[in-house]
């Protein structure tokens, strides 16, 4: 049944909405149906929210009392928490928010520490590889094949040219390998530096959150 409906819809004509006529372009964009739907939904959402607020204001108890009202004040329309014994007190919901934030920051810190440990291991491996390539050629001996020469002079000339080509190839290959490892090492070092900065920042933020939680 679903496949039949899809096949039926495939042959349907696509109805397009017209653009704003040239003589009415001075009035701006012509609202389409999709624009109207978004506007209507936004209006209905705001209307429902206003209804809820009206119900809350209507059902409010003027004699309502909570013990938190003793130390809390509303100054210039802002909720301010009064100081007790020279210390700023925090409500329970605020303490819970800070604790949740601290937990998330600690989780991020663990992930950063783990990644920085992996980066350090990779950097050590790259440094060892670089030292090997700088001290030695770092290439295996290439396979050789037999050649037959007519004269000794031809043999000497061909050997010289072949040796020069081999040396040039080895030097080029060694340089490219060294450049590759150096670039990789530099990228890893930069990444480690970024991780260390992020780790220090997170540690300071967690410490600050702990200080604010200890306030009573």
MARBA-3410 file (N, C-alpha, C, O; in Angstrom, 1 decimal):
216
0.8,-1.2,0.0,0.0,0.0,0.0,0.9,1.3,0.0,0.6,2.2,-0.7 ~ 1.9,1.2,0.8,2.8,2.4,0.9,3.5,2.6,-0.4,3.7,3.8,-0.8 ~ 3.9,1.5,-1.1,4.6,1.7,-2.4,3.7,2.2,-3.4,4.1,3.0,-4.3 ~ 2.4,1.8,-3.4,1.4,2.4,-4.3,1.2,3.9,-4.1,1.1,4.6,-5.1 ~ 1.2,4.3,-2.8,1.0,5.8,-2.6,2.2,6.5,-3.1,2.1,7.6,-3.6
3.4,6.0,-2.9,4.6,6.6,-3.4,4.6,6.8,-4.9,5.0,7.8,-5.5 ~ 4.2,5.7,-5.6,4.1,5.7,-7.0,3.1,6.7,-7.5,3.3,7.3,-8.5 ~ 1.9,6.8,-6.8,0.9,7.8,-7.2,1.4,9.2,-7.0,1.1,10.1,-7.8 ~ 2.2,9.5,-5.9,2.7,10.8,-5.6,3.8,11.2,-6.6,3.9,12.4,-6.9 ~ 4.5,10.2,-7.2,5.6,10.5,-8.1,5.0,11.2,-9.4,5.7,12.0,-10.0
3.8,10.8,-9.8,3.2,11.4,-11.0,2.5,12.7,-10.8,2.0,13.3,-11.7 ~ 2.4,13.1,-9.5,1.6,14.3,-9.2,2.4,15.6,-9.7,3.6,15.6,-9.8 ~ 1.6,16.6,-10.0,2.2,17.9,-10.4,2.6,18.7,-9.2,1.9,18.7,-8.2 ~ 3.8,19.3,-9.3,4.3,20.1,-8.2,3.7,21.5,-8.4,3.9,22.2,-9.4 ~ 3.0,22.0,-7.3,2.3,23.3,-7.4,3.3,24.3,-6.7,3.6,24.2,-5.5
3.7,25.2,-7.5,4.6,26.2,-7.0,3.9,27.5,-6.7,2.9,27.9,-7.4 ~ 4.3,28.2,-5.6,3.7,29.5,-5.3,4.3,30.6,-6.1,5.5,30.6,-6.3 ~ 3.5,31.6,-6.5,4.0,32.6,-7.3,4.9,33.6,-6.5,4.8,33.7,-5.3 ~ 5.8,34.3,-7.2,6.6,35.3,-6.6,5.9,36.6,-6.5,4.7,36.7,-7.0 ~ 6.5,37.6,-5.8,5.9,38.9,-5.7,5.8,39.6,-7.1,6.9,39.7,-7.7
4.7,40.1,-7.5,4.6,40.8,-8.8,5.5,42.0,-8.8,5.8,42.6,-7.7 ~ 5.9,42.4,-10.0,6.9,43.5,-10.1,6.3,44.8,-9.5,7.0,45.6,-8.9 ~ 5.0,45.1,-9.8,4.4,46.3,-9.3,4.2,46.3,-7.8,3.9,47.4,-7.2 ~ 4.4,45.2,-7.1,4.2,45.1,-5.7,5.5,44.8,-4.9,5.5,44.5,-3.7 ~ 6.6,44.9,-5.7,7.9,44.6,-5.0,8.3,45.6,-4.0,9.1,45.3,-3.1
7.8,46.8,-4.1,8.0,47.9,-3.1,7.5,47.5,-1.7,7.9,48.1,-0.7 ~ 6.5,46.6,-1.7,6.0,46.2,-0.4,6.8,45.0,0.3,6.4,44.6,1.4 ~ 7.9,44.6,-0.4,8.7,43.6,0.2,8.4,42.2,-0.2,7.8,41.9,-1.2 ~ 8.9,41.2,0.6,8.8,39.8,0.3,7.3,39.3,0.4,6.6,39.7,1.4 ~ 6.9,38.5,-0.5,5.5,38.0,-0.5,5.5,36.7,0.4,6.3,35.8,0.1
4.7,36.8,1.4,4.7,35.6,2.4,4.1,34.4,1.7,3.0,34.4,1.1 ~ 4.9,33.3,1.9,4.4,32.0,1.3,3.7,31.2,2.5,3.6,31.7,3.6 ~ 3.2,30.1,2.1,2.4,29.3,3.1,3.3,28.8,4.2,2.9,28.8,5.4 ~ 4.6,28.4,3.9,5.5,27.9,4.9,5.9,29.0,5.9,6.1,28.8,7.1 ~ 5.9,30.3,5.4,6.2,31.4,6.3,5.1,31.6,7.2,5.2,31.9,8.4
3.8,31.5,6.7,2.6,31.7,7.5,2.6,30.6,8.6,2.2,30.9,9.7 ~ 2.9,29.4,8.2,2.9,28.3,9.2,3.8,28.6,10.4,3.5,28.4,11.5 ~ 5.1,29.0,10.1,6.1,29.3,11.1,5.5,30.5,12.0,5.7,30.4,13.2 ~ 5.0,31.5,11.4,4.5,32.7,12.1,3.3,32.2,13.0,3.2,32.7,14.2 ~ 2.4,31.4,12.5,1.3,31.0,13.3,1.7,30.1,14.5,1.1,30.2,15.6
2.6,29.2,14.2,3.1,28.3,15.3,3.8,29.2,16.4,3.6,28.9,17.6 ~ 4.6,30.1,16.0,5.2,31.0,17.0,4.2,31.8,17.8,4.3,32.0,19.0 ~ 3.2,32.3,17.2,2.1,33.0,17.8,1.3,32.1,18.8,1.0,32.5,20.0 ~ 1.0,30.9,18.4,0.3,30.0,19.3,1.1,29.6,20.5,0.6,29.5,21.6 ~ 2.4,29.4,20.3,3.3,29.1,21.4,3.4,30.2,22.4,3.3,29.9,23.6
3.5,31.4,22.0,3.5,32.5,22.9,2.2,32.7,23.6,2.1,33.1,24.8 ~ 1.1,32.5,22.9,-0.3,32.6,23.5,-0.4,31.6,24.6,-1.0,31.9,25.7 ~ 0.0,30.3,24.4,-0.1,29.3,25.4,0.8,29.6,26.6,0.4,29.4,27.8 ~ 2.0,30.2,26.4,2.8,30.5,27.5,2.2,31.7,28.3,2.3,31.6,29.5 ~ 1.6,32.6,27.6,0.9,33.7,28.3,-0.2,33.2,29.2,-0.5,33.7,30.3
-1.0,32.2,28.6,-2.1,31.6,29.4,-1.6,31.0,30.7,-2.2,31.1,31.7 ~ -0.5,30.2,30.6,0.1,29.6,31.8,0.5,30.6,32.8,0.2,30.4,34.0 ~ 1.2,31.7,32.4,1.6,32.7,33.3,0.4,33.4,33.9,0.5,33.7,35.1 ~ -0.7,33.6,33.2,-1.9,34.2,33.7,-2.5,33.3,34.8,-3.0,33.8,35.8 ~ -2.5,32.0,34.6,-3.1,31.1,35.5,-2.2,31.1,36.8,-2.8,31.1,37.9
-0.9,31.1,36.6,0.0,31.1,37.8,-0.2,32.4,38.6,-0.3,32.4,39.9 ~ -0.3,33.5,37.9,-0.5,34.8,38.7,-1.9,34.9,39.3,-2.0,35.4,40.4 ~ -2.9,34.3,38.7,-4.3,34.2,39.3,-4.4,33.3,40.5,-5.0,33.7,41.5 ~ -3.7,32.2,40.5,-3.7,31.2,41.6,-2.7,31.5,42.6,-2.5,30.7,43.6 ~ -1.9,32.5,42.5,-0.9,32.8,43.5,-1.5,33.1,44.9,-2.4,33.8,45.0
-0.8,32.5,45.9,-1.3,32.7,47.3,-0.5,34.0,47.8,0.7,33.9,48.0 ~ -1.2,35.0,48.2,-0.5,36.2,48.7,0.1,36.0,50.1,1.1,36.7,50.5 ~ -0.4,34.9,50.9,0.2,34.6,52.2,1.3,33.5,52.1,1.7,33.0,53.1 ~ 1.7,33.2,50.9,2.7,32.1,50.7,4.0,32.5,51.4,4.5,33.7,51.3 ~ 4.7,31.6,52.1,5.9,31.8,52.8,6.9,30.7,52.7,6.5,29.5,52.8
8.1,31.0,52.4,9.2,30.0,52.4,10.3,30.6,53.3,10.5,31.8,53.4 ~ 11.1,29.7,53.9,12.2,30.2,54.8,13.3,30.9,54.0,14.0,31.7,54.6 ~ 13.4,30.6,52.7,14.4,31.3,51.9,14.1,32.7,51.7,15.0,33.5,51.4 ~ 12.8,33.1,52.0,12.5,34.5,51.8,13.1,35.4,52.9,13.2,36.6,52.8 ~ 13.5,34.8,54.0,14.1,35.6,55.1,15.4,36.3,54.7,15.6,37.4,55.0
16.2,35.5,54.0,17.6,36.0,53.6,17.6,36.5,52.1,18.6,37.0,51.7 ~ 16.5,36.4,51.4,16.5,36.8,50.0,15.8,38.1,49.8,14.8,38.4,50.6 ~ 16.2,38.9,48.9,15.6,40.2,48.6,15.4,40.4,47.1,16.1,39.8,46.3 ~ 14.4,41.3,46.8,14.3,41.7,45.4,14.6,43.2,45.3,13.8,44.0,45.8 ~ 15.7,43.5,44.7,16.2,44.9,44.7,16.2,45.4,43.2,16.9,44.8,42.4
15.4,46.4,42.9,15.3,46.9,41.5,14.9,45.8,40.5,15.4,45.7,39.4 ~ 14.0,44.9,41.0,13.5,43.8,40.1,14.5,42.7,39.9,14.2,41.8,39.1 ~ 15.6,42.6,40.7,16.5,41.5,40.6,16.6,40.7,41.9,16.5,41.3,43.0 ~ 16.7,39.4,41.8,16.7,38.5,43.0,18.1,38.5,43.5,19.1,38.1,42.9 ~ 18.3,39.0,44.8,19.6,39.1,45.4,19.6,38.3,46.7,18.6,38.3,47.5
20.7,37.5,46.9,20.8,36.7,48.1,21.6,37.5,49.2,22.7,37.9,48.9 ~ 21.0,37.6,50.3,21.6,38.4,51.4,22.8,37.6,52.0,22.8,36.4,51.9 ~ 23.7,38.4,52.6,24.9,37.8,53.2,24.5,37.4,54.7,23.8,38.1,55.4 ~ 25.1,36.2,55.0,24.9,35.7,56.4,26.3,35.5,57.0,27.1,34.8,56.5 ~ 26.5,36.2,58.2,27.8,36.2,58.8,29.0,36.6,57.9,30.1,36.0,58.0
28.7,37.5,57.1,29.8,38.0,56.2,30.1,37.2,55.0,31.0,37.5,54.3 ~ 29.3,36.1,54.8,29.5,35.1,53.7,28.3,35.1,52.8,27.2,35.2,53.2 ~ 28.6,35.0,51.5,27.5,34.9,50.5,26.9,33.5,50.5,27.6,32.6,50.3 ~ 25.6,33.4,50.7,24.9,32.1,50.7,24.4,31.8,49.3,24.0,32.7,48.5 ~ 24.3,30.5,48.9,23.8,30.1,47.6,22.6,29.2,47.8,22.6,28.4,48.8
21.6,29.3,47.0,20.4,28.4,47.1,20.8,27.0,46.6,21.8,26.8,46.0 ~ 19.9,26.1,47.0,20.2,24.6,46.7,20.3,24.4,45.2,21.2,23.7,44.7 ~ 19.4,25.0,44.4,19.4,24.7,43.0,20.7,25.2,42.3,21.2,24.6,41.4 ~ 21.2,26.4,42.9,22.4,26.9,42.3,23.6,26.0,42.7,24.5,25.8,41.8 ~ 23.6,25.5,43.9,24.7,24.5,44.3,24.7,23.3,43.4,25.7,22.8,43.0
23.5,22.8,43.1,23.3,21.6,42.2,23.8,21.9,40.8,24.5,21.1,40.2 ~ 23.5,23.1,40.3,24.0,23.5,39.0,25.5,23.6,38.9,26.2,23.1,38.0 ~ 26.1,24.1,40.0,27.6,24.2,40.0,28.2,22.9,40.1,29.3,22.6,39.5 ~ 27.6,22.0,40.9,28.1,20.6,41.0,28.1,19.8,39.7,29.0,19.1,39.4 ~ 27.0,20.0,39.0,26.8,19.4,37.7,27.9,19.9,36.7,28.5,19.2,35.9
28.1,21.3,36.7,29.1,21.9,35.8,30.5,21.4,36.2,31.3,21.1,35.3 ~ 30.7,21.2,37.5,32.1,20.8,37.9,32.3,19.3,37.4,33.4,18.9,37.1 ~ 31.2,18.5,37.5,31.3,17.1,37.0,31.6,17.0,35.5,32.5,16.2,35.1 ~ 31.0,17.9,34.7,31.2,17.9,33.3,32.6,18.4,33.0,33.3,17.9,32.1 ~ 33.1,19.4,33.7,34.4,19.9,33.5,35.5,18.8,33.8,36.5,18.7,33.1
35.2,18.1,34.9,36.1,17.0,35.3,36.2,15.9,34.2,37.2,15.3,34.0 ~ 35.0,15.6,33.6,35.0,14.6,32.6,35.8,15.1,31.3,36.5,14.3,30.7 ~ 35.7,16.4,31.0,36.4,16.9,29.9,37.9,16.9,30.2,38.7,16.6,29.3 ~ 38.3,17.2,31.5,39.7,17.2,31.9,40.3,15.8,31.7,41.4,15.6,31.3 ~ 39.5,14.7,32.1,40.0,13.4,32.0,40.3,13.0,30.5,41.3,12.4,30.2
39.4,13.4,29.6,39.5,13.2,28.2,40.8,13.9,27.6,41.5,13.3,26.8 ~ 41.0,15.1,28.1,42.2,15.8,27.6,43.5,15.2,28.1,44.4,15.1,27.4 ~ 43.5,14.8,29.4,44.7,14.1,29.9,45.0,12.9,29.2,46.2,12.6,28.9 ~ 44.0,12.1,28.9,44.1,10.8,28.1,44.7,11.1,26.7,45.6,10.4,26.3 ~ 44.2,12.1,26.1,44.6,12.4,24.7,46.1,13.0,24.7,46.9,12.6,23.9
46.4,13.8,25.7,47.8,14.3,25.9,48.8,13.2,26.1,49.9,13.2,25.6 ~ 48.4,12.1,26.9,49.2,11.0,27.1,49.5,10.2,25.8,50.6,9.8,25.6 ~ 48.5,10.1,25.0,48.6,9.4,23.7,49.6,10.2,22.8,50.4,9.7,22.1 ~ 49.4,11.5,22.8,50.2,12.4,22.0,51.7,12.3,22.4,52.6,12.3,21.6 ~ 52.0,12.2,23.7,53.3,12.1,24.2,54.0,10.8,23.7,55.2,10.8,23.4
53.2,9.7,23.8,53.8,8.4,23.3,54.1,8.5,21.8,55.2,8.0,21.4 ~ 53.2,9.1,21.0,53.5,9.3,19.5,54.7,10.1,19.3,55.5,9.9,18.4 ~ 54.8,11.2,20.1,56.0,12.1,19.9,57.3,11.4,20.2,58.3,11.6,19.5 ~ 57.3,10.5,21.3,58.5,9.7,21.6,58.9,8.8,20.4,60.1,8.7,20.1 ~ 57.9,8.2,19.8,58.1,7.3,18.7,58.7,8.0,17.5,59.7,7.6,16.9
58.1,9.2,17.2,58.6,10.0,16.1,60.0,10.5,16.3,60.8,10.6,15.4 ~ 60.3,10.9,17.6,61.7,11.4,17.9,62.7,10.2,17.7,63.8,10.5,17.2 ~ 62.3,9.0,18.1,63.2,7.9,17.9,63.5,7.6,16.4,64.6,7.3,16.0 ~ 62.4,7.7,15.7,62.5,7.4,14.2,63.3,8.5,13.5,64.2,8.2,12.7 ~ 63.2,9.7,14.0,64.0,10.8,13.4,65.5,10.6,13.7,66.3,10.9,12.8
65.7,10.3,14.9,67.2,10.1,15.3,67.8,8.9,14.5,68.9,9.0,14.1 ~ 67.0,7.9,14.2,67.5,6.8,13.4,67.8,7.2,12.0,68.8,6.9,11.4 ~ 66.9,8.0,11.4,67.1,8.5,10.0,68.2,9.5,9.9,68.8,9.6,8.8 ~ 68.4,10.3,10.9,69.5,11.3,10.9,70.9,10.6,11.0,71.8,11.1,10.4 ~ 70.9,9.5,11.8,72.2,8.8,12.0,72.5,7.9,10.9,73.7,7.8,10.4
71.5,7.2,10.3,71.7,6.2,9.3,70.9,6.6,8.0,70.2,7.6,8.1 ~ 71.1,5.9,7.0,70.3,6.2,5.8,68.9,5.8,5.9,68.0,6.4,5.3 ~ 68.6,4.7,6.6,67.3,4.3,6.9,66.6,3.6,5.7,65.4,3.5,5.7 ~ 67.4,3.1,4.8,66.9,2.3,3.6,67.6,1.0,3.5,68.8,0.9,3.8 ~ 66.9,0.0,3.0,67.5,-1.3,2.8,68.3,-1.3,1.5,68.0,-0.4,0.6
69.2,-2.2,1.3,70.0,-2.3,0.1,69.1,-2.7,-1.0,68.3,-3.7,-0.9 ~ 69.1,-2.0,-2.2,68.2,-2.4,-3.3,68.7,-3.6,-4.0,69.9,-4.0,-4.0 ~ 67.8,-4.3,-4.6,68.1,-5.5,-5.4,69.0,-5.2,-6.6,68.8,-4.2,-7.3 ~ 70.0,-6.1,-6.9,70.9,-5.8,-8.0,70.7,-6.9,-9.1,70.2,-8.0,-8.8 ~ 71.0,-6.5,-10.3,70.9,-7.5,-11.4,72.2,-7.4,-12.2,73.0,-6.4,-12.2
72.5,-8.5,-13.0,73.8,-8.6,-13.7,73.7,-7.9,-15.0,72.8,-7.9,-15.8 ~ 74.8,-7.1,-15.3,75.0,-6.4,-16.6,76.2,-6.9,-17.3,77.2,-7.2,-16.6 ~ 76.2,-6.9,-18.6,77.4,-7.3,-19.4,77.8,-6.2,-20.2,77.1,-5.5,-20.9 ~ 79.2,-5.9,-20.2,79.7,-4.7,-20.9,80.7,-5.2,-21.9,81.4,-6.2,-21.7 ~ 80.9,-4.4,-23.0,81.8,-4.8,-24.0,83.2,-4.4,-23.7,84.1,-5.2,-23.9
83.4,-3.2,-23.1,84.7,-2.7,-22.8,84.7,-2.3,-21.3,83.7,-2.1,-20.7 ~ 86.0,-2.2,-20.8,86.1,-1.8,-19.4,85.8,-0.3,-19.2,85.2,0.1,-18.1 ~ 86.0,0.5,-20.2,85.7,2.0,-20.1,84.2,2.2,-20.0,83.7,3.0,-19.2 ~ 83.5,1.4,-20.8,82.0,1.5,-20.8,81.5,1.1,-19.4,80.5,1.7,-18.9 ~ 82.1,0.0,-18.9,81.7,-0.5,-17.6,81.9,0.6,-16.5,81.0,0.8,-15.7
83.1,1.3,-16.6,83.4,2.3,-15.6,82.4,3.5,-15.7,81.9,4.0,-14.6 ~ 82.1,3.9,-16.9,81.2,5.1,-17.1,79.8,4.8,-16.6,79.2,5.6,-15.9 ~ 79.3,3.6,-17.0,78.0,3.2,-16.6,77.9,3.0,-15.1,76.9,3.4,-14.4 ~ 78.9,2.5,-14.5,78.9,2.3,-13.0,78.9,3.7,-12.3,78.2,3.8,-11.3 ~ 79.7,4.6,-12.8,79.8,5.9,-12.2,78.4,6.6,-12.3,77.9,7.2,-11.3
77.8,6.6,-13.5,76.4,7.2,-13.7,75.4,6.5,-12.8,74.5,7.2,-12.2 ~ 75.5,5.2,-12.7,74.5,4.4,-11.9,74.7,4.8,-10.4,73.7,5.0,-9.7 ~ 76.0,4.9,-10.0,76.2,5.2,-8.6,75.7,6.6,-8.2,75.2,6.9,-7.2 ~ 75.9,7.5,-9.2,75.5,8.9,-9.0,73.9,9.0,-8.9,73.4,9.7,-8.0 ~ 73.3,8.2,-9.8,71.8,8.2,-9.7,71.3,7.6,-8.4,70.3,8.1,-7.8
72.0,6.5,-8.0,71.6,5.9,-6.7,71.7,6.8,-5.5,70.8,7.0,-4.7 ~ 72.9,7.5,-5.5,73.1,8.5,-4.4,72.1,9.6,-4.4,71.6,10.0,-3.4 ~ 71.8,10.1,-5.6,70.8,11.2,-5.7,69.5,10.7,-5.3,68.7,11.5,-4.5 ~ 69.1,9.6,-5.7,67.8,9.0,-5.3,67.7,8.8,-3.8,66.7,9.1,-3.2 ~ 68.8,8.2,-3.2,68.8,8.0,-1.8,68.7,9.3,-1.0,68.0,9.4,0.0
69.4,10.3,-1.5,69.4,11.6,-0.8,68.0,12.2,-0.8,67.5,12.7,0.2 ~ 67.4,12.2,-2.0,66.1,12.7,-2.2,65.0,12.0,-1.3,64.2,12.6,-0.7 ~ 65.1,10.7,-1.4,64.2,9.9,-0.6,64.4,10.1,0.9,63.4,10.2,1.7 ~ 65.7,10.2,1.3,65.9,10.5,2.7,65.4,11.9,3.2,64.9,12.0,4.3 ~ 65.6,12.9,2.3,65.1,14.2,2.6,63.6,14.3,2.7,63.1,14.9,3.6
62.9,13.6,1.8,61.5,13.6,1.8,61.0,12.9,3.1,60.0,13.3,3.7 ~ 61.6,11.8,3.5,61.2,11.0,4.7,61.5,11.9,5.9,60.6,12.0,6.8 ~ 62.6,12.6,6.0,62.9,13.4,7.1,61.9,14.6,7.2,61.5,14.9,8.3 ~ 61.6,15.2,6.1,60.6,16.3,6.1,59.3,15.8,6.6,58.6,16.5,7.3 ~ 58.9,14.6,6.1,57.6,14.1,6.5,57.5,13.8,8.0,56.6,14.2,8.7
58.6,13.2,8.6,58.6,13.0,10.0,58.7,14.3,10.8,58.2,14.4,11.9 ~ 59.5,15.2,10.3,59.6,16.5,11.0,58.3,17.3,11.1,57.9,17.8,12.1 ~ 57.6,17.2,9.9,56.3,17.9,9.9,55.3,17.2,10.9,54.5,17.9,11.6 ~ 55.3,15.9,10.9,54.4,15.1,11.8,54.7,15.4,13.2,53.8,15.6,14.1 ~ 56.0,15.5,13.5,56.5,15.8,14.9,56.1,17.2,15.3,55.6,17.4,16.5
56.2,18.1,14.4,55.8,19.5,14.8,54.3,19.6,15.0,53.9,20.3,15.9 ~ 53.5,18.9,14.2,52.1,19.0,14.3,51.7,18.4,15.7,50.8,18.9,16.4 ~ 52.3,17.2,16.0,52.0,16.6,17.3,52.4,17.5,18.5,51.7,17.6,19.5 ~ 53.5,18.2,18.4,54.0,19.1,19.5,53.0,20.3,19.6,52.7,20.7,20.7 ~ 52.6,20.8,18.5,51.6,21.9,18.6,50.3,21.4,19.2,49.7,22.2,20.0
49.8,20.2,18.9,48.6,19.7,19.4,48.8,19.5,20.9,47.9,19.8,21.7 ~ 49.9,19.0,21.4,50.2,18.8,22.8,50.2,20.1,23.5,49.7,20.2,24.7 ~ 50.8,21.1,22.9,50.8,22.5,23.6,49.3,23.0,23.8,49.0,23.5,24.8 ~ 48.5,22.8,22.7,47.1,23.2,22.9,46.4,22.5,24.0,45.6,23.0,24.7 ~ 46.6,21.1,24.0,46.0,20.3,25.1,46.4,20.7,26.5,45.6,20.7,27.4
47.7,21.1,26.6,48.2,21.5,27.9,47.6,22.8,28.4,47.3,23.0,29.5 ~ 47.4,23.7,27.4,46.7,25.0,27.7,45.3,24.8,28.1,44.8,25.3,29.1 ~ 44.6,23.9,27.4,43.2,23.6,27.7,43.1,22.9,29.1,42.2,23.1,29.9 ~ 44.1,22.0,29.4,44.1,21.3,30.7,44.3,22.3,31.8,43.6,22.2,32.9 ~ 45.2,23.3,31.7,45.4,24.3,32.7,44.2,25.1,33.0,43.9,25.5,34.1
43.6,25.5,31.8,42.4,26.3,31.9,41.2,25.6,32.7,40.6,26.2,33.5 ~ 41.0,24.3,32.3,40.0,23.5,33.0,40.3,23.3,34.4,39.4,23.4,35.3 ~ 41.5,23.1,34.8,41.9,22.9,36.2,41.6,24.2,37.0,41.0,24.1,38.1 ~ 41.9,25.4,36.4,41.6,26.6,37.1,40.1,26.8,37.3,39.6,27.3,38.3 ~ 39.3,26.5,36.2,37.9,26.6,36.3,37.2,25.7,37.3,36.3,26.1,38.1
37.7,24.4,37.4,37.2,23.5,38.4,37.5,24.0,39.8,36.7,23.8,40.7 ~ 38.7,24.5,40.0,39.1,25.1,41.3,38.2,26.2,41.7,37.8,26.4,42.8 ~ 37.9,27.1,40.7,37.0,28.2,41.0,35.6,27.8,41.3,35.0,28.4,42.2 ~ 35.1,26.8,40.6,33.8,26.2,40.9,33.8,25.6,42.3,32.8,25.7,43.0 ~ 34.8,24.9,42.7,34.9,24.4,44.0,34.9,25.4,45.1,34.3,25.2,46.2
35.5,26.6,44.9,35.5,27.7,45.8,34.1,28.3,46.0,33.7,28.6,47.1 ~ 33.4,28.4,44.8,32.1,29.0,44.9,31.1,28.0,45.6,30.1,28.5,46.2 ~ 31.3,26.7,45.4,30.4,25.7,46.1,30.6,25.8,47.6,29.6,25.6,48.3 ~ 31.8,26.0,48.1,32.1,26.0,49.5,31.5,27.2,50.2,31.5,27.2,51.5 ~ 31.0,28.2,49.5,30.4,29.4,50.2,29.1,29.0,50.8,28.3,28.2,50.2
28.8,29.5,51.9,27.6,29.2,52.6,26.8,30.5,52.9,25.7,30.5,53.5
END
